[in-house]
Every structure is written in C-alpha cells, then in structure tokens.
Amino acid sequence: MTPTRIAFTDARLVDGTGADPVGDATVVVDGGTVVEAGPSEAVSPGNDARTVSVGGKTVMPGLIDAHVHLTLPERLPFHLEWANMSPPEHAIRAVDAAKRTVEAGFTTVRDVGACSYIDVDVRNAVERGDIAGPRVLASGPGICQTGGHGNYELPWLELPAGSISASADGPTGIRVAVRERLERHVDNVKTFLTGGASDAAEKLDTREFTDAEIEALYSEAHSANKPVAAHCMTPDPCRRAMEQGLSGAHGDTVEHGIFFHRDESLLEEMATDGVALVPTLTVYRCMSEGLGSGVPEEAALNARDSREDHVKSVRKAIDAGVPIACGTDTGGPQAYHGENAQELVEFVEAGMSPSEAVTTATRDTADALGIGDEVGTLESGKAADLLVVDGDPTEDVSVLTDGSDDGGIELVVRDGEPVVGHLDLL
C-alpha cells in the first residue's frame, strides 16, 4: 500500500497555474490531497513523509481531457462496429480505454457521449477503486434531433447497446430526455446544435433544434445544476443557444467551433460570458488523414478542407479572450485513447506556447469544467493528481506523448495512488 504522506523532492515544479517552472522544488501529498508545493527551501515535508527523489524531473498536475468517448470504437464505420458488439463488449472496451487514458497522464476526463450509460458505470468503478482510470465526468448518451448529427440509431440496424446519442424532439421530448439522464446521475448533458463531419451525408453548417427545443434543454439541465456541452460548428447556432440559455455561469461549453472565426463578435460575447471553447483539433486531423483507413471519403475531405478554418478559429478565440479547454474527441475516427496529449501538440501548432498549452490542459480545462477548486493545479488542498515527466513540457509538449524520442511520462498518480510508472512508491 502506498505511504500516506509522500514528498517528491529534487523536482522541477510546473504547478499548472501558468507560473514559471520552479527548480529544486518539493511537492508533498498526504493521502489523496496536495499539502504543499514550492521551492524545497520553503516546504516542510514533515517527519512522517516518505521521500521520493525524482532526480530533477518535472512534477506537474495530471492532464485533463474535456471531450472523450470511452465507448467509441476509434474507427469507422461506427454502425458496423456497434452492431457487432454486445453491451458487455462495449463495457470491456470502455474499461480498456479508461486504463489507456490514465496511463497517458490524463487523470480527469469528461465523456460527452457513451452508449448504455457505460461512462457512468466506469466513473463509479474508478471511484470505488475497482479499475484503473481517470476521474470521469459522465453524460450518458447525447441528445440529438431526429435525423441530426449523432442520430446513429437506424430502424434497419439494431444496436444492442444503443448509441452514444439518442434522438428527442419538441420541448417536452427534450425535457424528458434530460430528466432520463438526470435519473441516471450524469454529471453533464451533451447535445448537438449543428451537423458534423463524421457522417458523409451531413453538412457541418446545418442548424439543428428549434429555439424552443434549445431553451427547454438548457433550462432543464440548469435547473438540476448540470452544465451542457454543445457540439457546434458555426457561429449562428451558438449565438441562438446563448440567447436561449447557454451560459458560462452555468459551466456550459461549446465543442469544435470550426468556423467561429467568421464572427468575431460572437467570440467577444463568449469571452465576456466566460463560455469555453473545446476545439478538439486532434480528431479532425485524424479524420483528415483517414482516407483508406475506414473514414468515408467525404468525411475525410470535410475535415481536411476545414483544417485552416479550424486553426484560424482557435487563434481568433485566443486573441478574443475566449477560455480554451483541452479536448480530443478520442474514440472518434482514428483518434485513439491514450494518445490524448496530441491535443497539446495541436495547440502549439495553432500558436500557443508550450507553457500555455500545458496550462490549458490543466488549470484552464479544470476551470471550464467547473472543477477548478478540486484539480488542475498543484496547490494546497487540491487532489493529488500528478505526473513525473522526464523533460520539460513547458519547453516541448511532445515529451507528454508516446511519440517522443526523448523523455516521457514516468509516473502517474491519481488521488495520491500511483497508477503507472517506474518509480517505486511501495
């Protein structure tokens, strides 16, 4: 069993706040909580602490992914994958995805669409200590309109475990759908305001749901203090949703935002209201490179052709002061669980500094998800979710990826317990 109080010494501290790294630092954790983190000369570990020297390596907060699908098969066609899988198979897949994700240094994720509420079950299993995985914020199946993005339920194709989203129509139908998810104790609600790129028959700029339906969804979720994550590609549907209840004050987020650069006034409104954007650059790069690997040609071309727009939207959102959160859409086409740190590489390519990318994937994402008082930084009183990294991610984020030639994640600790790593804490 892991000692209750551990002092990680001889560390380069990257605390997630955006502050410069601190050399010769010490991080003290007791049970599942950070006690103190700072320059070694200013930190008193206590006589009962087990000292673990990390040899000058970086100690930083666990990373956070605000957009995953633990039950998605990572490859297309989704329908054929789902139709050939039983509910237990989906659960097995999700457990494996959770394990790969936390081993990659992501100690918290938000699942924004899972079949059969398996994300809720994974969340509970992780909390009980039954399985290895990140802290999970669960949504169950997303809520889509009939014939809209996410409406993968087809009358001629049986999906034994259901889909990652389910259709609902009309204000009353929408309210019932939200309440069904509340009954299953979800942490947030997922919905769709536009079309998407994963289906060749869809158009990214298609508006979905009426204003009355959107108002019903947000008001019902907010009445239970549940935030909403909204898939949205273009500016106008986002503005409509903000008029009908989408709000930073409630912790709502907008996913993707590929064409938001077309309306800078919307970005200014999002910044003023504190509505976070979760760009998910990773999945669209993966889709754009997926020709010949199961991604439909039109979907791959949609992703490829919109790449410039996507990056431009992220840059303009940053310039406007829109909160940015890290989300990958792993589980989506060719976006593999455990490769989540690719989003930090994408952020740097989009114009962030490596240090800004690290802060985005820790503190800023925690704040966007409304859990900034619990995780995201190595500060007194927060959860002992931390990584020991060989290398300095504030200089080169690739040390957080499997593809790094030098360095890498050597230890993952979640709630004070080592999940994976090379340092012996026993």
ABEGO torsion letter per residue (X at the ends): XBBABBBBBGBBBBAGAGBBBBBGBBBBBBEABBABBEBAAABBAEAABBBBBAGGBBBBBBBBBABBBAABAGBOBAAAAAAABBAAAAAAAAAAAAAAAAAAGBABBBBAEBBGGAAAAAAAAAAAGABBBBBBBBAEBBBBBBGBBGBABBAABBBAAEBABBBBBEAAAAAAAAAAAAAAGBABBBBBABBBAABAABBAABBBEBAAAAAAAAAAAAAAGBBBBBBBABAAAAAAAAAAGBBAAAGBBBBGGAAAAABAAAAAAAAAAGBBBBAGAAAAAAAAAABGAGBBAAAAAAAAAAAAAAAAAAAAAAAAGBBBBBBAGBGBBGBBBGAAAAAAAAAAAAGBBAAAAAAAABAAAAAAAGAAAABGBBBBGBBBBBBBBBEBAAABAAAABAABABEEBABBBBGGBBABEABBAX
